[in-house]
Amino acid sequence: MPTFVIFITVVLAAAVAIVLLAGLWNMVRGGSPNRSQALMRMRVLLQFIAIVIAMTALYFTSG
């Protein structure tokens, strides 16, 4: 797999972790439920993007 694809996948995985932790932190400190919902939706979107990029890279590099 090309190095840049691995790098992008790792960056997206880190972004997912950061958004997840931000959403959990917001819930723990009793923040706005709307903000927690928005952060969790963003996490799901980032996970989808990361999976699509990883699977596309695997498809094109496994020949």
N, C-alpha and C positions, 0 to 999 in steps of 0.2 A: 504494500500500500504506500502511496506517495507520502512523503514527510509532511507536506502542507495539509493533507487531509487528516492525518493524525493530529496535527497541531490544532486544526479547526475543531475537530471532535473533542479534544481535551479542553479547549477554551469554552465550547458550548456546555460540556459537562460541568465545568467550574461555574459557569453562569447559572446553570440549573441549581447547583448546590447553594450558591449565594442567594438566589431568589427563594429557595426553600427555607433556608435559615432566616431570611428576612421575614417571611410569612409566619414562621413559627415564633420568632421573637415578637412580632406584632401581636400574636395571639396570647403569648405568655404575659406580656406587660399590659394586656387589656386594651389594646388599641382598637381602632375602628374595624368592625367586621367587613365593611365594604373594601377596605384596603387589603385585608387578608384574602378576600375573594379575588381581588384583582391580581395579587401576587401569585396565588395558586393557579389562576388562569394563565399568567405569563409563564409559570413553571411548566405547565402542560405544553404550551406552544413551543418553548425552548427544547423540551424533551422530544417533541415530534420532529423539529428541525434537525436535532442531533442524530436521531435515528435515521431519518431520510438521507442525510449526508453520509453517514457511516454505511448504510446498506447500498447506496448508489456507488460509493467508492469500492466496496467489496465486489459489486456486480461487474464493474468495469476493469478491476485489476485481477480478477480470478479467471484468467483465460487460459 
